[in-house]
Amino acid sequence: MVTAAILGCAGYTGQETLDRVLAHPELEPVALGSDSLAGEPAAALDPRLDGDLPAFTTNAAAAAAGADVLFLCLDGDEAAAFEPPPGTVVVDLSGAHRLVDADLALAWYGAAPGAWSYGLPELYAPVGSLIANPGCYATAALLALGPLAGEIDNVVVDAKSGVSGAGKTLRQSSHAGFVLENLSPYAVGAHRHAPEIAQQLGAPVCFVPHLLPVRRGLLATCYVQTSADVRELLEDAYAASPVVRVLPEGMTPELARVQSTDGAEVGVFTDGATGTAIVICALDNLGKGAAGQAVQNANVALGLDETAGLRLHGVLA
């Protein structure tokens, strides 16, 4: 068995990563890091976690446990300061190592620790042992537009995500009284996933995220000008993918079909009045947008079945 440690295991992405590691036929969790739960049994996080799991330890102790793969489910500052153990596969779910340009990394994340291999396996397979997991919005936008890179102009991405995308930290904007029966844009023209999307596409991007009154799920509607055959490029890119599904003509992606899964749906349309190509991607922000992709990246780096431990099959009610 390949051993795994999860740092920041008590957060949303940490819990979701643990869930996939537990379902993985070749990964064994040997260290659960959480500074807030250190010393507590695994059941302190969720009573459904049985006694066979190790107790929580500090994040530093989890990092030093000698695991073959580490999942960093930490905030950007902590991830930027993290020193990877030699010879260990490390997947960083924060944004600390995504941006290649040091000035941009400093401006958006307050640190420039150096870019790791950007891991969106369908388009940018991770190389080496240090992997930067893409952001949830960036994953959706890049799955929609990545195969069109070099063929598009005037990129506009309008995206909407469930409240879990904000993490577990309490803040007014994620209170039920604010979120329920509401739809609100945020970080307009100033969201840190915009330079990440632009970096991978090689083109400037107008990006506006919105907060949906649902727990999980993300949908990005992307508008571009292009003379390329959009559907052909997307179908060619994902023809062999077990994760990304290009829907038949006329069918729209839906949150309900991707929630709690690690798959993604892509729909292709054209606005007849303006000739604008419209590509829509739906995924689960905690699944393909975070934990599912992190495990997928680890699988690639470790030479395992790419989909091991992922939730990809079946119909959810």
C-alpha positions as CSV (number, residue, x, y, z in Angstrom):
1,M,0.0,0.0,0.0
2,V,1.0,3.6,-0.7
3,T,0.8,5.7,2.5
4,A,-0.9,9.1,2.6
5,A,-1.0,12.0,5.1
6,I,-3.5,14.8,5.0
7,L,-2.6,18.2,6.4
8,G,-5.6,20.4,7.3
9,C,-7.8,17.3,7.4
10,A,-10.6,19.0,9.4
11,G,-11.5,21.5,6.7
12,Y,-13.9,20.9,3.8
13,T,-11.2,19.9,1.3
14,G,-9.4,17.8,3.9
15,Q,-12.5,15.9,4.8
16,E,-13.3,15.3,1.1
17,T,-9.7,14.2,0.4
18,L,-9.8,11.8,3.4
19,D,-13.1,10.3,2.0
20,R,-11.5,9.5,-1.3
21,V,-8.3,8.1,0.3
22,L,-10.5,5.8,2.3
23,A,-12.2,4.6,-0.9
24,H,-8.9,4.2,-2.6
25,P,-7.7,0.6,-3.2
26,E,-4.0,1.5,-3.0
27,L,-3.7,4.4,-0.5
28,E,-3.5,3.9,3.3
29,P,-4.0,7.0,5.5
30,V,-1.3,7.0,8.1
31,A,-1.5,10.6,9.4
32,L,-4.4,13.0,9.8
33,G,-3.1,16.5,10.5
34,S,-5.2,19.1,12.2
35,D,-3.8,21.7,14.7
36,S,-7.4,22.2,16.1
37,L,-8.1,18.5,16.6
38,A,-4.6,17.2,17.5
39,G,-4.9,14.4,20.0
40,E,-8.5,13.6,19.2
41,P,-9.7,10.4,17.6
42,A,-10.8,10.5,14.0
43,A,-14.4,10.2,15.2
44,A,-14.1,13.7,16.6
45,L,-14.4,14.9,13.0
46,D,-17.2,12.6,12.1
47,P,-18.7,9.7,14.2
48,R,-18.8,7.6,11.0
49,L,-15.0,7.4,11.0
50,D,-14.1,4.1,12.7
51,G,-11.4,3.3,15.2
52,D,-9.0,1.8,12.6
53,L,-7.9,5.3,11.6
54,P,-5.0,7.1,13.3
55,A,-5.9,9.8,15.8
56,F,-5.4,13.4,14.7
57,T,-2.0,14.9,15.1
58,T,-0.6,18.4,14.5
59,N,0.1,19.3,10.8
60,A,3.8,19.4,11.5
61,A,3.7,15.8,12.9
62,A,1.6,14.6,10.0
63,A,4.1,16.1,7.5
64,A,6.9,14.2,9.3
65,A,5.1,10.9,9.4
66,G,7.0,9.5,6.4
67,A,4.0,9.1,4.1
68,D,4.6,8.5,0.4
69,V,2.1,11.3,-0.6
70,L,1.1,14.4,1.3
71,F,-2.1,16.4,0.6
72,L,-1.8,20.0,1.7
73,C,-5.3,21.2,2.6
74,L,-4.0,24.4,4.2
75,D,-4.5,28.1,3.6
76,G,-2.1,29.8,1.2
77,D,0.2,31.2,3.8
78,E,0.8,27.9,5.5
79,A,1.2,26.1,2.2
80,A,3.7,28.7,0.9
81,A,5.9,28.2,4.0
82,F,5.7,24.4,3.8
83,E,9.0,22.6,3.2
84,P,8.3,19.4,1.2
85,P,10.1,16.2,2.5
86,P,12.6,15.0,0.0
87,G,11.3,12.2,-2.3
88,T,7.6,12.7,-1.3
89,V,4.8,13.4,-3.7
90,V,3.0,16.6,-2.4
91,V,-0.2,17.9,-3.8
92,D,-1.0,21.5,-2.7
93,L,-4.8,22.3,-2.8
94,S,-4.2,26.0,-1.9
95,G,-3.2,28.6,-4.5
96,A,0.3,29.2,-3.1
97,H,2.2,27.4,-5.9
98,R,0.0,27.9,-9.0
99,L,1.3,31.1,-10.4
100,V,4.5,31.0,-12.5
101,D,5.1,34.8,-12.4
102,A,6.7,35.6,-9.0
103,D,5.3,39.2,-9.1
104,L,1.7,37.9,-9.6
105,A,2.2,35.3,-6.9
106,L,3.3,38.0,-4.5
107,A,0.4,40.3,-5.5
108,W,-2.3,37.7,-5.2
109,Y,-1.0,35.4,-2.5
110,G,1.4,37.6,-0.6
111,A,4.3,35.1,-1.2
112,A,6.3,33.9,-4.2
113,P,7.5,30.5,-3.2
114,G,7.9,29.3,-6.7
115,A,5.5,27.5,-9.0
116,W,5.0,23.8,-8.8
117,S,3.8,21.6,-11.7
118,Y,0.3,22.6,-12.5
119,G,-1.9,19.5,-12.4
120,L,-5.1,19.4,-14.4
121,P,-4.6,15.9,-15.8
122,E,-6.9,16.2,-18.8
123,L,-4.9,19.2,-20.1
124,Y,-1.8,19.7,-18.1
125,A,-0.5,16.4,-16.7
126,P,1.6,16.9,-13.5
127,V,5.3,16.4,-13.8
128,G,7.5,15.6,-10.9
129,S,6.6,15.2,-7.2
130,L,5.4,18.8,-6.3
131,I,2.0,19.5,-7.7
132,A,-0.2,22.6,-7.6
133,N,-3.8,21.6,-7.6
134,P,-5.9,24.1,-9.7
135,G,-8.5,26.3,-8.2
136,C,-12.2,25.2,-8.5
137,Y,-13.2,28.1,-10.8
138,A,-10.0,27.8,-12.8
139,T,-10.7,24.1,-13.3
140,A,-14.1,24.7,-14.7
141,A,-13.0,27.6,-16.9
142,L,-10.0,25.7,-18.2
143,L,-11.9,22.5,-18.9
144,A,-14.2,24.7,-21.0
145,L,-11.6,26.7,-22.7
146,G,-8.2,25.0,-22.4
147,P,-8.6,23.0,-25.6
148,L,-9.3,26.3,-27.5
149,A,-6.1,28.1,-26.2
150,G,-4.6,30.1,-29.0
151,E,-7.9,30.2,-30.9
152,I,-10.0,32.5,-28.8
153,D,-10.4,36.3,-28.1
154,N,-12.4,38.4,-25.7
155,V,-12.7,35.7,-23.0
156,V,-15.5,36.3,-20.5
157,V,-16.1,33.8,-17.7
158,D,-19.3,34.1,-15.6
159,A,-19.2,31.5,-12.8
160,K,-21.3,30.5,-9.8
161,S,-20.3,28.3,-6.9
162,G,-21.9,26.8,-3.8
163,V,-21.0,28.3,-0.4
164,S,-18.6,25.5,0.5
165,G,-16.2,27.1,-1.9
166,A,-15.5,29.7,0.8
167,G,-14.3,27.1,3.3
168,K,-15.2,26.4,6.9
169,T,-14.0,29.7,8.3
170,L,-16.9,31.8,9.7
171,R,-17.6,35.0,7.8
172,Q,-20.7,37.1,7.3
173,S,-20.9,36.5,3.6
174,S,-21.3,32.7,4.2
175,H,-23.9,32.9,6.9
176,A,-27.2,31.3,6.0
177,G,-29.0,34.6,6.5
178,F,-27.0,36.1,3.8
179,V,-26.7,33.2,1.4
180,L,-30.3,31.7,1.4
181,E,-32.7,33.3,-1.1
182,N,-29.9,35.3,-2.5
183,L,-27.4,35.4,-5.4
184,S,-24.4,37.8,-5.1
185,P,-21.3,38.5,-7.1
186,Y,-18.1,38.9,-5.2
187,A,-14.4,39.9,-5.8
188,V,-15.6,41.4,-9.1
189,G,-12.6,42.0,-11.3
190,A,-10.4,41.0,-8.4
191,H,-10.6,37.3,-7.9
192,R,-7.3,35.4,-7.6
193,H,-8.4,32.6,-10.0
194,A,-8.4,35.1,-12.9
195,P,-4.6,35.3,-13.3
196,E,-4.5,31.5,-12.9
197,I,-7.0,31.1,-15.8
198,A,-5.2,33.7,-17.9
199,Q,-1.8,32.0,-17.2
200,Q,-2.9,28.7,-18.6
201,L,-4.9,30.2,-21.6
202,G,-2.2,32.7,-22.5
203,A,-4.9,35.4,-22.8
204,P,-6.5,38.0,-20.6
205,V,-9.7,37.0,-19.0
206,C,-12.7,38.9,-17.6
207,F,-13.9,36.8,-14.7
208,V,-16.8,37.4,-12.3
209,P,-17.7,34.8,-9.6
210,H,-21.0,34.6,-7.8
211,L,-22.2,32.8,-4.6
212,L,-25.1,30.4,-5.0
213,P,-27.4,29.5,-2.2
214,V,-26.4,25.8,-2.4
215,R,-23.8,23.9,-0.4
216,R,-21.8,22.5,-3.3
217,G,-21.4,22.6,-7.0
218,L,-20.0,25.1,-9.5
219,L,-21.1,26.2,-13.0
220,A,-19.0,28.4,-15.3
221,T,-20.4,29.9,-18.5
222,C,-17.6,31.1,-20.8
223,Y,-18.1,33.4,-23.8
224,V,-15.4,33.7,-26.5
225,Q,-14.9,34.8,-30.0
226,T,-13.3,32.2,-32.3
227,S,-13.4,30.8,-35.8
228,A,-12.4,27.4,-34.6
229,D,-14.8,24.4,-34.5
230,V,-15.3,24.5,-30.7
231,R,-17.2,21.2,-30.4
232,E,-14.7,19.3,-32.4
233,L,-11.7,20.6,-30.4
234,L,-13.5,19.8,-27.1
235,E,-14.6,16.3,-28.2
236,D,-11.1,15.5,-29.4
237,A,-9.6,16.7,-26.1
238,Y,-11.9,14.6,-23.9
239,A,-12.6,11.6,-26.1
240,A,-10.7,9.3,-23.9
241,S,-11.3,11.0,-20.6
242,P,-13.1,9.0,-17.8
243,V,-13.7,12.3,-15.9
244,V,-14.9,15.0,-18.4
245,R,-18.0,14.4,-20.5
246,V,-18.8,16.6,-23.5
247,L,-22.6,16.6,-23.7
248,P,-24.6,16.0,-26.9
249,E,-25.6,19.0,-28.9
250,G,-28.4,20.9,-27.2
251,M,-27.9,19.4,-23.7
252,T,-27.0,21.7,-20.9
253,P,-24.7,20.9,-17.9
254,E,-26.4,20.8,-14.6
255,L,-25.2,21.0,-11.0
256,A,-27.5,18.2,-9.8
257,R,-25.6,15.7,-12.0
258,V,-22.2,16.6,-10.8
259,Q,-22.7,17.4,-7.1
260,S,-20.8,15.0,-4.8
261,T,-18.9,13.5,-7.8
262,D,-15.5,14.0,-9.3
263,G,-16.7,14.3,-12.9
264,A,-17.4,17.3,-15.1
265,E,-19.9,18.1,-17.8
266,V,-19.2,20.5,-20.7
267,G,-21.8,21.9,-23.0
268,V,-21.2,23.7,-26.3
269,F,-23.4,26.4,-27.8
270,T,-23.3,29.4,-30.2
271,D,-25.2,32.6,-29.9
272,G,-26.8,33.2,-33.3
273,A,-27.0,37.0,-33.1
274,T,-23.4,37.7,-32.3
275,G,-21.6,34.5,-33.3
276,T,-20.2,34.2,-29.8
277,A,-19.2,30.7,-28.7
278,I,-20.6,29.7,-25.3
279,V,-19.0,26.8,-23.4
280,I,-20.5,25.8,-20.1
281,C,-18.8,23.6,-17.5
282,A,-20.4,22.1,-14.4
283,L,-18.5,20.3,-11.7
284,D,-18.4,19.9,-7.9
285,N,-16.2,22.5,-6.3
286,L,-15.1,20.1,-3.6
287,G,-14.8,17.2,-6.0
288,K,-13.2,17.8,-9.4
289,G,-12.6,21.4,-8.2
290,A,-10.5,20.3,-5.2
291,A,-10.2,16.9,-3.5
292,G,-11.1,14.6,-6.4
293,Q,-8.6,16.4,-8.6
294,A,-5.9,16.2,-5.9
295,V,-6.3,12.4,-5.6
296,Q,-6.4,12.2,-9.4
297,N,-3.1,14.2,-9.6
298,A,-1.6,11.9,-6.9
299,N,-2.6,8.9,-8.9
300,V,-0.8,10.2,-11.9
301,A,2.3,11.1,-10.0
302,L,2.4,7.7,-8.3
303,G,1.8,5.7,-11.5
304,L,-1.6,4.4,-10.2
305,D,-4.9,4.1,-12.0
306,E,-5.9,7.7,-12.6
307,T,-9.4,7.2,-11.4
308,A,-8.7,5.1,-8.3
309,G,-10.7,6.5,-5.3
310,L,-12.7,8.9,-7.4
311,R,-16.5,9.1,-7.5
312,L,-17.4,8.8,-11.2
313,H,-20.2,6.2,-11.7
314,G,-23.8,5.9,-10.8
315,V,-26.8,8.1,-10.6
316,L,-27.3,10.3,-7.5
317,A,-30.9,11.0,-6.3
